[in-house]
Amino acid sequence: MTPFDEVAPGLWQWSRARNGLPPTMTAYALRDGEDTILVDPLVAGETEPLPAALDGIVRGRVQILVTTPFHVRGSGLLWRRWRDRHEVTIFGHEHCATRLDDRSAFRPLRGGETLDGGVRAHSIGRPQRAEIPVELPSHRALAFGDTVLEVDGELRVWPRKRDLSRAWYEQRFLPTLEALTRLDVERVLVTHGEPVLRDGARELAASLARPPWRRSSLH
């Protein structure tokens, strides 16, 4: 039994529970032609089964995409593991660099860049956030860090703002997410909860109409 599930052809997911909110952390590996993409990889150590299992699916050039500085997670460990066998690059907001022991494989993103395989980095928030959702054309997918999560079977927006005013949320924040609903997206890969594997753009649009999720409650 592998420590991850292939939830769609060439798309693997694995999760870990934690004692906190949101209660679930999720990561992904994707086949991109002859290359490999990882999103916010959850790896605690070299001796656990996951790195060896990932060895079996990783091939070609490897792009490790970090959606938010809080999700650097096992990026550095996997770079060290694979650097002699693969070309490995870690991409993320410039603040991710402070969480990496070795920054030689790191390339900062600001939002708006197009990477190998047509991967596109998007900016959200006004002012702009350090979270950078990434569009993955090979799977018609859009991956989020903390801003969009899955709760009780539906997508919810997590503003991550303590002093949340309705005017700020509706007039300044939501419009930056609304632009993403017009992308050619079938899947929404959340890194907290379960991914949406079909009708992703529609489900993302529906999340904007729901009340914002708050860390102070489970619902």
Helices and strands as residue ranges (DSSP letters): E 5-8, E 11-17, E 24-32, E 35-39, H 49-55, E 62-65, G 69-71, H 75-82, E 88-93, G 94-99, E 106-109, G 116-118, E 120-121, E 134-136, G 137-139, E 141-143, E 148-151, E 154-157, H 166-167, I 168-173, H 174-178, G 179-182, E 187-189, H 200-209
